[in-house]
Amino acid sequence: MNLRKACIMLLLTLAMSLLSGCSIASVFSNTPGAMSGRYFYYNGSRIRPVDLDPGQSLDLTYSVGVSKGNLALAVLDPSGNAVWEEEFKADSEGKFTYQATEAGVYKLVLTGSWTGGSYQVDWDKTK
């Protein structure tokens, strides 16, 4: 009987770990200066690094469609601190500009939490 319980626990743990970074019926695209995706179900994160010099600006444009769950978009500085973040529970479009205060690799982080929908994020670096 203990072996059966151990097997069930192992299967449940495996299933939960698989679902923690999962997408169903999805298409994702990453190109220089852009990332996009369409999905029936998505749970996980996508990270894109962006090198910036001091004084350089990151100009970000986004369009998200959320039919269920929520989607979050953030910009992290080289130390991992959020310089901007937004959580979406409905369709939204917008722009964000950040001027770098230090040189380094900044990160664009898109996180889906049990979400369905789509996103398009485009960015440019300007001096």
N, C-alpha and C positions, 0 to 999 in steps of 0.2 A: 504494500500500500504506500509506503514512503517513496519508493521508486516512482510510482505513478504521479504522486504530488510533485516530485522533483522534476519530472518530465514536463508536466503542465506548467510549472513555474518557468522552466527554461524556454518553452514555446511562447509564453506570454511576454517574457523579457525580450526575446528575439523579435516578436511582432511589434512591440513598442519601439525598439531601436530602429526598425525598418521604417516605421511611420514617422519618426522624428525628422526626417529629411526627405520627404516623399512628394511625388507629383503624379497625378493621373490625368491622362488625355491632355498632354502638355506639349508646347513647342516653345523653346527658348532660343534667343539669338544674342550673341555678343559680337559687336564690331567696334573698331576704334571710335571712341566718342559716343557710343550708344549701347544700350541693352534693352531688350524687349522680351515679352513673354505673353502667352495665352494659355490658360489652363482651366480645367474643370475643378481641380483640387490641387492645392500647393501648400506645403508646410515645410519651411526651411529658409535658408538665407543664400543670397548671391552677393558676392563681394567683388568690386572692381577697383584696383589701385589706380591712383592718379598722382603723378609727380608734380609738385608745385614748388616754385621758388618764392622767397619773400616778396610781397607786393604783387605777385601774380594772382589773377582772379579766376575762380572757377564759376562759370555761368551754366547753371543747371535748369533744364526745362523738363517737366514731367506731365504725363497724362496717365491716370490709373482708372481702371474699371473694377469695382468690387461688388460682386453679386452675393457673397457670403463671407463670413469671417472678417479678418482685417489684414491690411498690408501696411508696412512701415518703411520709410525711406530715411536714411541718415547719412550725414557726412562726418567722418571721424578724422581728427588731426593725427599727426604722426605718433602721438602718445596714446591714441585710442580714445580720446575724449570727444564727445559729440559737439560739433560746432553748429549743427542744425539737425533737427529730426522732426518728422511729421508722421502721424498715424492716420490711416484712411479706413473708414468703415463704409464709405460710399464713393461714387465716382467723383474725381477731382482732377483739375489741371492747375498748373502753376509754374512759377519761376523762382529761383533762388540764386543769389550771387554771394560768393564768399571771397574775401581777399586774404590770402595766406599771410600769416605773420612769421612763419618759419619755413625753412626748406625741408622737404621730406616727402614721404609717400602718404598721401591722404587716401581714405577709403570711402567709396560709395557702397553702402550696405542696404540691400533690399531684403526685407524679411516678411514672409507670409505666414500667418497663423490660421491654419484651417480655412484658407481662403479660396475663392473661386473668382475668376475674372481675367484681367490683363493689365499690362503696364508697358509704357514706352518712356525711357529716360534718355535724354540726350545732353551732352555737355561739351563745352569748349573751354580752353584755357586762353586767357588774354593777359596782356601786360598792362 
